[in-house]
Amino acid sequence: MPKVIIVGGGCFGLSTAYALSLKSEYEVWVFDRQSIPSPDAASTDINKIMRFDYGDDITYMHLMMEALPYWHQYNKERAEQGESPVFHETGVLMMSRHGEYSDFEKKSLRNIRQAGYGHCIEELDGEAIIKRYPQFKTAVHHGFNIAYLNKAGGWCNSAEAVKHMHQKCLQQGVRFVIGGDQGTLSSLYCPNNNKTEGIVTMDGKIHKADKVVLATGSWTPGVVEMENQIIATGQAVIQFKPYGDLRDQFDQNCPVWCADLSKTGFYGFPINADGKMKIGIHNSGYLWPRKHDNVSIPRTQVAFECDTIPLSALREFRRFLANFIPGTSCMDIAYSRLCWYCDSIDGDFLISQHPKYSNLIIAAGDSGHGMKFLPNIGFQVRNVIEDISTDYTRKWAWRNMDVANTKLDGLRQGSAVNRGILLGHDENMRFASPDELTAATAHL
Ligand SMILES: Cc1cc2nc3c(=O)[nH]c(=O)nc-3n(C[C@H](O)[C@H](O)[C@H](O)COP(=O)(O)OP(=O)(O)OC[C@H]3O[C@@H](n4cnc5c(N)ncnc54)[C@H](O)[C@@H]3O)c2cc1C
């Protein structure tokens, strides 16, 4: 039986392990440097947006339409086990400004309707937004006065979803080596030139395999030479613990909101069962270049537990929220974090045979929008492993792009590629202090 080693037990790695295990033709092993869900993996969070609104990127729209029934199935499986749902179909409110949809929303609406999902859409003008969602009254008055609700979307509890997939993999006989030196990849095992014959872990052990899949997310460019095709970028998220009116307004019936996302970058979630309200900004992010080769690697709270978010991001959040959800201005930011995207050079995933190392498959380049594909991205990685060509595998094959032509994913078309260097000379690139996260300094 061919043996496949997958390094990385996040969304891409587990999905791949599960897809391979369904064929019963492989011996499948997953290695991860930490227990699953790994505390600093991109996949581990309280919530992520579930949407098939993808502008003109209909590949992802279709992939998400294909993923949705699986998510509903996971909820059923969890209900049978007495566990909370992983997918919350609250709807996603896609807001635009000044009475006209932005291009991204226009294209999404057109493509969703052409795909036969028009019944999921409800369009709202400013008055209708206020009537239905009075919590956005100030936002409407500040120009966010046109929106559509995609009722088929919502959010997933991504950490729980990873746990669920981990369980499914275990039931299928996938084997795991987790945590510490034994679970951490040190290097590829290539005794004969560039032929990958397994991996070497930090404890010095060699693990032989017929194929190796690197599903190490934003750590990937720090692990193997990626010729600038992917880059680790830190993206800021914050959480409030609302009380009083705000708690009622953004309760679990509130939809996920996207505030003209392709232009402002801001999005947010209803308050979860633990009373946490998360808000994020999807933009070109921050870099943490390694000294010896300048490759950006994730800097996370696992190693730097006092890290918060850069001052520049804090200022952006407070400035935006003062007009969008002004009730947050008198609230402390209860938690903040940089979560790391594996940004590809053009915003598309990179799921491909590595051009230099045979038997090495890269399953990365999530570009900040991969979590929703937990149930089905693995089928496409399996296709690459088996050398089966599909529209997806062709789109995500190694692209050899020049850095000068770097692009962001469709939702960040409005953002310039302008990545700050963490803790660089610019004062704005230092981490905000705990005091600066409080309401007292909301107008920094
Ligand atoms: C702030 C933020 C917001 C996001 N919002 C959304 C959203 O709303 N909707 C959406 O669909 N997606 C969203 N995403 C993207 C989504 O989280 C990612 O696409 C997805 O989690 C990528 O999964 P992954 O498996 O590639 O990487 P990860 O989840 O990061 O997993 C990588 C794994 O590799 C392991 N690893 C790394 N190095 C080694 C090593 N040397 N040895 C062994 N193991 C190793 C890590 O421990 C980790 O478990 C968001 C991401 C971020 C950061």
The ligand as a Gaussian input file, in Angstrom:
#p B3LYP/6-31G(d) Opt

LIG

0 1
 C       -7.569000      36.189000      10.237000
 C       -8.034000      35.077000       9.330000
 C       -9.337000      35.091000       8.888000
 C       -9.799000      34.114000       8.008000
 N      -11.105000      34.137000       7.628000
 C      -11.570000      33.171000       6.817000
 C      -12.952000      33.150000       6.483000
 O      -13.704000      34.002000       6.948000
 N      -13.394000      32.154000       5.656000
 C      -12.570000      31.202000       5.160000
 O      -13.028000      30.327000       4.422000
 N      -11.246000      31.200000       5.466000
 C      -10.742000      32.157000       6.275000
 N       -9.419000      32.178000       6.605000
 C       -8.505000      31.272000       5.934000
 C       -8.449000      29.906000       6.551000
 O       -8.279000      30.013000       7.934000
 C       -7.299000      29.176000       5.900000
 O       -7.525000      29.149000       4.515000
 C       -7.141000      27.753000       6.369000
 O       -7.232000      27.688000       7.750000
 C       -5.805000      27.231000       5.873000
 O       -5.605000      25.950000       6.392000
 P       -4.176000      25.263000       6.290000
 O       -4.394000      23.859000       6.682000
 O       -3.569000      25.541000       4.979000
 O       -3.242000      26.033000       7.343000
 P       -3.233000      25.996000       8.942000
 O       -4.595000      25.915000       9.479000
 O       -2.404000      27.139000       9.410000
 O       -2.529000      24.628000       9.291000
 C       -1.156000      24.428000       9.135000
 C       -0.740000      23.343000      10.096000
 O        0.614000      22.998000       9.843000
 C        1.263000      22.752000      11.064000
 N        2.700000      22.916000      10.865000
 C        3.361000      24.041000      10.485000
 N        4.673000      23.806000      10.407000
 C        4.868000      22.509000      10.754000
 C        6.023000      21.677000      10.866000
 N        7.260000      22.130000      10.621000
 N        5.859000      20.386000      11.260000
 C        4.611000      19.908000      11.525000
 N        3.499000      20.653000      11.428000
 C        3.614000      21.938000      11.038000
 C        0.651000      23.792000      12.005000
 O        0.819000      23.447000      13.371000
 C       -0.813000      23.782000      11.559000
 O       -1.584000      22.855000      12.296000
 C       -8.924000      33.121000       7.511000
 C       -7.609000      33.091000       7.971000
 C       -7.152000      34.048000       8.883000
 C       -5.734000      33.999000       9.333000

